[in-house]
């Protein structure tokens, strides 16, 4: 009887170790996070009249839906809401925040444009233009999630009349151990700025197969802003990609510009205390 009890104990202990080990392998990412999204596609006409111009709001908002750490989930969603909708919605649950944001966008569109439209429509000498048709598209997604690192991408596009709309993309690199955004000062040793700037210029020259900064400037680079390391970057297994939106360093016609630097190229500039790169390298 005693031998049978000991055998059962050993079996249970072995099984527990096995399942614990498997669980660790399956949930090696901090927080064991799962994600979901909220979609909106709302069109609202001026005066509620389908014959009149309208606004269109499209949202695809990604949020943390499950986590082994509820506080981590809530903190992440606070960051996500701040990036996508603004600080006014931080204290809300994602569903409520999206609902209120949608209502406000439509309400603001009508209250701002209906008086102007009415006045212009009553003026027979004026031709009511298509610029009354507005749109706003907001899209976010988790671009990378492994171990202690999460990279969140947000794209914004809006038209409010004029020759063309405006668009931009921003990135949030989060250290899940500290729940803080990762900045360049966290990645690089003190005094990195000039050397990193040189690497960006050199990489851009290599991309365009030219040998001088002057040649790049003739193409339009650095005509609307200086080419320096931007905090709008994202981390990958290969390195860091610096993302410059339209007008940051070049005219609108050149679009957004990405410059990727491999880890090996920046090795001499990285901070000695850097640990977060273990999540991507």
Secondary structure as the mmCIF struct_conf table of DSSP 4:
data_model
#
loop_
_struct_conf.conf_type_id
_struct_conf.id
_struct_conf.beg_label_comp_id
_struct_conf.beg_label_asym_id
_struct_conf.beg_label_seq_id
_struct_conf.end_label_comp_id
_struct_conf.end_label_asym_id
_struct_conf.end_label_seq_id
HELX_RH_AL_P HELX_RH_AL_P1 UNK A 2 UNK A 26
TURN_TY1_P TURN_TY1_P1 UNK A 27 UNK A 27
BEND BEND1 UNK A 29 UNK A 29
HELX_RH_3T_P HELX_RH_3T_P1 UNK A 30 UNK A 32
STRN STRN1 UNK A 34 UNK A 45
HELX_RH_3T_P HELX_RH_3T_P2 UNK A 46 UNK A 48
TURN_TY1_P TURN_TY1_P2 UNK A 50 UNK A 51
BEND BEND2 UNK A 52 UNK A 52
STRN STRN2 UNK A 54 UNK A 66
BEND BEND3 UNK A 68 UNK A 69
HELX_RH_AL_P HELX_RH_AL_P2 UNK A 70 UNK A 84
TURN_TY1_P TURN_TY1_P3 UNK A 85 UNK A 85
HELX_RH_3T_P HELX_RH_3T_P3 UNK A 87 UNK A 89
TURN_TY1_P TURN_TY1_P4 UNK A 90 UNK A 91
BEND BEND4 UNK A 92 UNK A 92
HELX_RH_AL_P HELX_RH_AL_P3 UNK A 94 UNK A 122
TURN_TY1_P TURN_TY1_P5 UNK A 124 UNK A 125
BEND BEND5 UNK A 126 UNK A 126
HELX_RH_3T_P HELX_RH_3T_P4 UNK A 130 UNK A 132
STRN STRN3 UNK A 134 UNK A 146
TURN_TY1_P TURN_TY1_P6 UNK A 147 UNK A 148
STRN STRN4 UNK A 149 UNK A 159
BEND BEND6 UNK A 161 UNK A 163
STRN STRN5 UNK A 166 UNK A 175
TURN_TY1_P TURN_TY1_P7 UNK A 176 UNK A 179
STRN STRN6 UNK A 180 UNK A 181
HELX_RH_AL_P HELX_RH_AL_P4 UNK A 184 UNK A 187
STRN STRN7 UNK A 188 UNK A 188
TURN_TY1_P TURN_TY1_P8 UNK A 190 UNK A 191
HELX_RH_AL_P HELX_RH_AL_P5 UNK A 193 UNK A 208
TURN_TY1_P TURN_TY1_P9 UNK A 209 UNK A 209
BEND BEND7 UNK A 211 UNK A 211
HELX_RH_AL_P HELX_RH_AL_P6 UNK A 213 UNK A 219
TURN_TY1_P TURN_TY1_P10 UNK A 220 UNK A 222
BEND BEND8 UNK A 223 UNK A 225
BEND BEND9 UNK A 231 UNK A 231
STRN STRN8 UNK A 233 UNK A 235
BEND BEND10 UNK A 237 UNK A 238
STRN STRN9 UNK A 239 UNK A 244
TURN_TY1_P TURN_TY1_P11 UNK A 246 UNK A 248
BEND BEND11 UNK A 249 UNK A 250
HELX_RH_3T_P HELX_RH_3T_P5 UNK A 252 UNK A 254
STRN STRN10 UNK A 257 UNK A 262
HELX_RH_AL_P HELX_RH_AL_P7 UNK A 263 UNK A 266
HELX_RH_3T_P HELX_RH_3T_P6 UNK A 267 UNK A 269
STRN STRN11 UNK A 270 UNK A 270
TURN_TY1_P TURN_TY1_P12 UNK A 272 UNK A 273
HELX_RH_3T_P HELX_RH_3T_P7 UNK A 276 UNK A 279
TURN_TY1_P TURN_TY1_P13 UNK A 280 UNK A 280
#
